[in-house]
Amino acid sequence: MSTVMQGFPANTKDQVTLANWRSTPYSQWAFHHVQEIVPSAEIPNDSKNIWPLELEPNSLSSVDLETAMDAASADAVVVLQSNKIVKEVYRNGMTPSSKHILFSVSKSILGLVAGALNETGKIKEGDQVTSYIPELAGTAYSGATIRDLLDMRTGVLFDEDYLKTDGPIIDYRYAGNWNPVPAGVEGGDLRSFMMKLTESFQEHGANFQYASPNTDLLAWIFERATGSRYADLVSNLLWQPLGAEQASYMTVDRIGGSRAAGGKCFTARDLARVGMLIANDGKRGENQIISKNWIDDIENNGDMNAWKNGNFCAQFRTPNMHYRSKWYIERGENPLIYAWGIHGQFLFIDRTRKISVAWFSSQSMPTDMEASKIIFSTVDKIRSTLG
């Protein structure tokens, strides 16, 4: 049994800190107690407008979910079909009310907020970044559009190597308040960090190139476009109309800047509700929360060549994919839409079969391809069984 954060206070070796919270064994506790480690902003729900989910247990006897969860270091899995809970499992101290960090699944949530803002005309896909953030005129973001940011097709040079111990990605963690800042180093904030990204390696709108700061920049743009804090936009445009069961939260930097790229923390049930919203063409009941056109665009309109020539293709199980508005799509007769985050966070959607699978993990490595294979294989079995 883990002794992490056990006792009052816990022994020094068992204490979770800003320095160790993303490493094993501390992460099994930290990933669903993030707001106790990193400053955070609440994303309120509407307690009078909760989307009820019926319990309809399905044994999924042909799917060995428990073994898969063991192998993939899973903390929670919730499976919905047609607005009903088919299966849910919680581990490592998690419960239905525990809020677990999404990491880069957070980006996909922003992609839905972008759809809502685009629908109201607050932003337009072709708008230039610098029309909202003129401070970035002398950076590598000059000339980029909102669509370039949404599809990770900017020319900004940023090496997203999670195992590096120095360089811009470490400065990014300092700026986002995710790592302790060494003495003599200026931690800064996310906005000042983005202003330091001045090097380019390709034209905007070219190949897929994963860069988390692109998503934090979109949150900044949304704030400028609306005059509202990003956490409030998530609440007002998605979380409350969705009927989330619990309030959620997201980490912020030293001046309240939103870590939109990786800092959101949701319950597994509420993340699965987001997937069901997409499976239902952006509707909850009769309420159209995200336009069907935006959902269709995510599924159908990404650039496969940009994906195949980008820096992520080799890590995924099929090249028959695209990336659109912060979502990954495996093409085919029954497309699989999904969001992915480091340390084993996923949200899978099968629109044809009306299935949503929320999957939280605390894997020791940021990317574990063997564990991912197990998760994808398990989700394939769930889809075929429930189909």
N, C-alpha and C positions, 0 to 999 in steps of 0.2 A: 504494500500500500504506500502511495506517495506521501512524503512528509512535507512537501512544498506548502508553505503558508499555513502549517498546522501549529497550534500553540499561540499563546498571547503574551509576548510576541513570538513569532516563529524564530527558531535558531537562525543565526546569520547565514549559514550555508543554505537554508531553505527559504530565504526571503526573495521575493520577486522584485526586481528593480528595473529602472530604465535601461540598465546595461545588459540585462540577461533575459528580458521578457520574451524575446523571439527565439530562444534556444531551449532545447530539451534539458531537463524535465520541466522547466519553469513554464513553458508555453502552454502545457495542458491546463494550468490554472489561469495563466495570464490572458489567453485568447478569449476567455469569457469574463474577464474582469478589467478590460482595457481602461475604462474610465478611472480606475483607481491608480493607474500608472501614468497615463498621458492626459493632459487637459482636453476636455471634450465639450461639445455643444449638443444640447438635446434636440431631437427631432420629434416633436410632440405628435401623438396620435389623437383621435377623437374617441374618447371612451364611450360615447353615446352612439357611435356609428361603427361598430365592429362587424366585420364580415364573418358571419358564423360558418364554421366548417363542420359538417356532419362527420361522425366517426363511422366508418364502414370498414372494419378490419378485414383485410384480405391476407391470408397467410403467406402469399407469394412463396409457396412451399418449394417451388422449383428454383427459387433464388436464395442462395445461401448468404443472406445479407450480413449475418453476424460474423462469419468468417472473413468476408470482404472488408468489413469494418475493422476487424483485428489487423488485417494485412495492410490497410491503408491508414492506420492510426486515426480512425474517425472518432469524432466527438458527438455528432448528432446527424441523423438522416430523417427527413420527412418526405413522404411520397403522397402526393395528391393526385386524384383523378376526378374530373368533372365536379370540382368543388368539394370533394370529400377526402378525408384523411384515410388513406389505405394502409399506411404503415408509418410508425415513428419510433425511433430508438434514440436514447440519450445515454451518454457515458461521461466519465471523467468529471463527475460532479455537475454536469449540465442538467437542466430541467426545461420544460416547455417555455419558461419565462426567462431563461438565460440568454443574454445578448452576446453573440460571438462575433469576432472581427471577420469581415468579409475579405480583407485585403483587396485585390484588384477586381473582385466582383462589384466593388464600389463603383468602378468605372462604368459598368453596365447600367447601374442605377442612374448615374448621370446621363447616360444615353437616352433614358426614358424622360427625364426632366427636360432634356433638350427638345424632345419631341413635343412636349406640352408647351414649351416656350415658342417653338417654331409655329405651332398651330395658332397661337394667339398673336403672332406677329412681333413679339418682343425681340426675337432674333431671326435672322435669315441665314440659311446655310452658306450662302456665298459672301456673307459679310466678312470684311477684312478684320483680323485681330486688332490691328492698330486703330481701327475706327472706334473701338471701345476702350482700348488700353494704349493711348498714344505714347506712354512711357517706354513701350517696347519697340519704338520705331528704329532704334539703332541696333537691335538684336537679330538673332537668326529667325525670329518669328515674323519679321517684317515681310509682308507679301503673302503670309499664310491666311487661309480662310477658316471659318468655323468648321466647314466640312472637312478640311485637311486635318484639323485637330480631332474631330470625331472619329475619323477613319485611320488615325495614326499614319498619316501620309505627309507629314511635314519633312522639311530638310534639316531640322535641328539635330545637331550632333550631341547624343547623350547615350552613354554606354550603360545599359540596364543589366549590369552583372551583379547579382545579389551576393556573390561571394567575395567581391573586392573589399579591400580594407582601407583604401584611400581613393582619392579622385572625386569627381563630381557627384557620384552616387552617395558617397559618405557625406559630402557637403549638403546634399539634398536631405538626408536623414537628420542632420543637425538643424537645418532650416525648418523642417516639419515637426521638430520637437520629439523625434522618435529615438534619438541616441543622446547620451550625455555628451555635452560639449567640453572638450579638454580645456584646461587652463591656457589662457593666451590665445584661444581661437574665438573668433566672432561667429556665433551660431546663425545670426540673422533670422530671416523668415522666408516663407515660400515666395513672396512677391519680389523681394530683393534677390533671391536666388535665380528666379526666372530672368531677371534683367541681366544676369551674368552669362546667359547662354547666347553667345555671339557667333559660334562656329557652325557652319553648315556643311553637309556632305552630299546633298542631292537637291533637286528642285522640289518645291512644294507641289503636292499632288502626284508625286511619282510613286515609288514602291512603299509597301508597309514597313514601318520602322517603329518598334515599340519604344515609347518614351513616356513614363508616368507624368512628368511635369505638364505634358499637353492637357491632361485632364484637370489638374489643379488650375491651369490657366483658364479652361472653360468655365469653371466655377467662378473665377474672378470676373470673367466676361459677363456671366449671368447676373452677378451682383451689380455690375455697372449698368447693365441693360434694364434692370428692374428696380434698383434702389433697395433691394431686400437681401438679407444675408442668405447664403446658400443653404444652410440648414433649414431656414424657414421656407425656402422654395421647395425643398424636398418634402417638407411637412405639408405645405399647402397644396402642392400640385400632384403629389403621389401618396404620401403616407396617410393623410386623413381621408381623402376620397377612396383610397384602397380599402379602408376599414381595418387597418393594422390593429392587432390585438394588444400590442405593447408600444409604448414610446421607444424610440431608438436613439442613437447618438452617433457622433462622429468626432474624431480627434481634430484638434486645431493647433496652429502654431502659436508663437509667443504674442502675436498681435491679433489673434482670432481668425487668421486665414484658414480656410477649409482644406483639410487633407482629403480632397474629393477623390483622389486616385486610389486610396487604399484604407481610409480610416473609418468607414462606416461599420457599425455594429448592430446586427439585427438578431431577433430570435429565428430559429429554424422554421417555425410555422409561418412567420411573417415573410421570410424570404421565399418560402414556397407559395405564399399568396401572390407575390410579385410574378412568379412564374406562371401561376394560373391566370393572372390578369392578361399576360401575353398569349397564353393558350386560348383565351376567350376573346382574342382580337382587340385587346385594349379595353374591354368592358368589364364592369362589375355589375351584374344584373342589367338594368337598363341604362346605367350611367357610363358614358364613354369617357374614360379617364385619359387614355392615350389613343390618338386617332388610329384607326385600322390602317390607314395609308402609311403611317409611320412604321407600324409593326410589319406590314407587307414589304416596305422598303428595306427594313433590316434583313428580312429573310431572303429577299430576291435581288437586291441591287448592289451588292458589294462587287469589287473588282477582283476577279480570281487571279489575273496576271500580277496585279500589285501584291497579292498575298503570296503567290508562288515565288516571286522574285524578292520577297521581303526577308526579314531576319528571323522569323519564327517558324516558317513552314516545316523545316526539318524536324522540329520537336513534336509535331502533331501526327496523328495516325493516318491521315489521308490528305493528299494535296487538293482534293476536290472540295475546297472550302473557300470562304471569303470572310472578311471582317467588316462590319458595318455598324456605325454608331455605337461602338464599344462592345459589340456582341460578336461571338464566333458562330459561324453557321456551317455545318456539314451538309452539303447538298445531297439530293437524292429524292427518291419517291416520297419518303416521309422525312423531311429535313429535321435535323437536330439543331436547335438553337441553344447556345449555352454561354454562361459567364464563367470565368476562371480566375482564381486568385492563388498566390503562393501558399505553401504549406498545406495545400489540399482543400481549397474552398471552391465549390461549384454550385451553379444553378442550371439545371437542364430542363428544357421545354420541348415537348412533342405536341405541336398544335393539332396534328391529325388525330391523335388519340386522347387529346385533352389531359396530358400528363405533365406534372411539375415535380422535380426532385431537387430538394435542397440538401446539400452535403457539406458538413463542416468537419475539419480535421485539425490536428496539431502535429503534422509531420515534421520531423527534425530538419530536413533539408527544404530550402525554398522551392525547389523543383525536384520531384521524385518521379521519374518516368515509369518505373515499375509499379508504383502505387497508383499512378494515373491510369495505367493499363487495366488494373484491377477495377478501379472505379468505373471506367468506361464500359468494361465488359459487364459489370453488374447492372449498370443503367440500361445497356442493351437488352439484358435479360428481363429487367422490369418492364421495359417498353413492349417487348414481344409477349410477355405473360399477360399484361393488362390490355394489350391490343386485341 
